[in-house]
Amino acid sequence: LAIYDATICEPLVTFGRFKQAVYGARFRRDGKLLAVGDEEGKVRLFNVRKQAATSDGKKAPLRIFKAHESAVHTVR
């Protein structure tokens, strides 16, 4: 999953650790946190601004929640 700067078509931030498809994502109102739902039924919480990257340069999640037995399509 990546967030792009639309003016230059370049990724600003890349998030890792997804084995399956990502279906839904939502930013917190202040833009600091991002919650992402995936096909595995998990919701991953990322700190968009400050967070250590993994060895491949992608941001690792702050927390991983096993939310459902099936895919998470919407995060509110």
C-alpha positions as CSV (number, residue, x, y, z in Angstrom):
1,L,0.0,0.0,0.0
2,A,1.4,3.4,-0.9
3,I,0.3,7.0,-0.6
4,Y,1.1,9.1,-3.6
5,D,1.8,12.8,-4.2
6,A,-0.6,13.4,-7.1
7,T,1.3,16.4,-8.4
8,I,4.5,14.5,-9.1
9,C,3.1,10.9,-9.3
10,E,5.6,9.7,-6.7
11,P,5.0,7.6,-3.6
12,L,5.3,9.6,-0.4
13,V,4.9,6.7,2.0
14,T,4.9,2.9,1.5
15,F,3.3,0.5,4.0
16,G,4.2,-3.1,4.1
17,R,3.2,-6.5,5.7
18,F,0.2,-7.3,3.6
19,K,0.0,-10.9,2.4
20,Q,-3.5,-10.4,0.9
21,A,-5.5,-7.7,-0.9
22,V,-6.2,-4.4,0.9
23,Y,-9.9,-3.4,0.7
24,G,-10.5,-0.4,2.9
25,A,-8.5,2.4,4.5
26,R,-9.3,5.5,6.5
27,F,-7.2,8.3,8.0
28,R,-7.8,9.7,11.4
29,R,-9.1,13.3,11.2
30,D,-5.7,14.8,12.1
31,G,-4.0,12.6,9.4
32,K,-1.5,11.0,11.7
33,L,-2.9,7.5,11.8
34,L,-4.1,5.2,9.0
35,A,-6.3,2.1,9.6
36,V,-6.3,-0.5,6.8
37,G,-8.6,-3.5,6.4
38,D,-7.6,-6.5,4.4
39,E,-8.7,-9.8,2.9
40,E,-7.3,-11.8,5.9
41,G,-9.9,-10.1,8.2
42,K,-7.2,-7.9,9.9
43,V,-7.1,-4.2,10.6
44,R,-3.6,-2.7,10.7
45,L,-2.9,0.7,12.3
46,F,-0.1,2.8,11.0
47,N,1.5,6.0,12.2
48,V,1.8,7.9,8.9
49,R,4.2,10.6,10.1
50,K,6.6,8.9,12.6
51,Q,7.4,5.2,12.4
52,A,10.3,3.0,11.9
53,A,10.7,1.3,8.5
54,T,11.3,-2.4,8.1
55,S,14.4,-3.8,6.4
56,D,12.7,-3.3,3.0
57,G,12.0,0.4,3.7
58,K,8.3,0.0,4.2
59,K,6.5,1.2,7.3
60,A,5.5,-1.6,9.8
61,P,2.1,-1.3,11.6
62,L,1.8,0.0,15.1
63,R,-0.8,-2.7,15.9
64,I,-2.6,-5.5,14.1
65,F,-6.1,-6.4,15.1
66,K,-7.8,-9.7,14.1
67,A,-11.2,-8.1,13.4
68,H,-13.2,-10.7,11.5
69,E,-13.2,-14.2,10.1
70,S,-13.7,-12.8,6.6
71,A,-12.3,-9.8,4.7
72,V,-12.6,-6.2,6.2
73,H,-14.0,-4.0,3.4
74,T,-14.7,-0.8,5.3
75,V,-12.8,0.9,8.1
76,R,-14.7,3.6,10.0
